[in-house]
Amino acid sequence: MDSKFAWAKINRSPSAIIKSTFMTTMTSPLNSSSTNSQQSSSEKNILGWEGFTLTLPAYWTLASFAGDRDKGNFRITDEDGTRVEVVWETPKGTPNLERSIENLSKAWEKEAKKKKQDFHLANNPPIVSKTRQKKEQLINFGWKGDNKDPMAAHGWGVGWHCAECGRVVVAHLVGRGRETSGTAQRLASEIFSSMECHNHGGWNTWSVFGFQVDIPENFAMKLGKLQTGKIEMEWENPRPADWWMTPKWWGRRPERLGVQRLSAANLVLIDQDMKTWAKRMVPRCNKKYLFTFDEHNSTDDQLWFTGKTWNLRQRLSETAWRFVLRRQHQEIRATVWRDEKDNKLLFAFFDLTSQNEHVQDDVLNSIATHTLV
Ligand SMILES: [Zn+2]
């Protein structure tokens, strides 16, 4: 049934959405405490992804994602399957949102007809009001299918064009057969009315499976690996396209930073202390860097490492340019600590220019391992 909502029709070339320059892999997020269906249904969790933030029932989780800030999509599931899909693009000119939504609806209608299923489009359902989301263009949509379909009996959504981030966003909630259309509409309205599509203040909140971190908006995600027991994310501040024209970029590597969260710290540290474990695991935990334990700056609660890039040629070139341009060394630092309360081990690394040194503390201070609201 997922193909019915695969959005393929709104994007003329669906493969382009998947085409991303970074690795996006994902397995079932079993590490997440939020998959526990015994949780109170009133508990909410924040999903933060590519500049979006959504407040969702705590047991709904990110199930797949693709693309980047300009163009991409993600899918959220509850214990049964797909619940919410969000897809976005950054058009060059003024988009015709009404036409896009119409085409999308027609594609669904055609698909339902082919399968001889009931399908009716709802006329302008009240999902998100223009006073709640002040967008350039905003269109609500909805459909009703077979009300006995347990997984997808109806659907409610909104599309908008945001003047601030320049994105066209289409968000869609799938209603279950056991839900009345009113209930699903209210849920869609609650989620999409408070959904943000861009940050305020230059930092994006990334929040997934109860792990949250703020990252400067000019850093783009390069690695997102959300696996059982381990979350790993990395971002890069890309060099400008014409970097070779600008001496300040010569012989300089792009800034990069990353975080990892490991579950079940008590099991990892069952027969070794954190220092022993970290000294063994951290040095080679990243393909790009080699880390060395920094005894001097480490404490019992927080361990520090210094790093250098694996790439010897790059290292030599950087040293040469540093000498010629009297430039400061771009430090690489990494740190490990334990969150006793949530039973997690955390790792973060920073490869930043001296002008952006403050980013390290800002990022570390923003990290939260418990985002239930
Ligand atoms: Zn926006």
Boltz pocket constraint, residues with backbone or C-beta under 6 A from the ligand:
constraints:
  - pocket:
      binder: B
      contacts: [[A, 162], [A, 163], [A, 164], [A, 165], [A, 166], [A, 167], [A, 196], [A, 197], [A, 198]]
      max_distance: 6.0
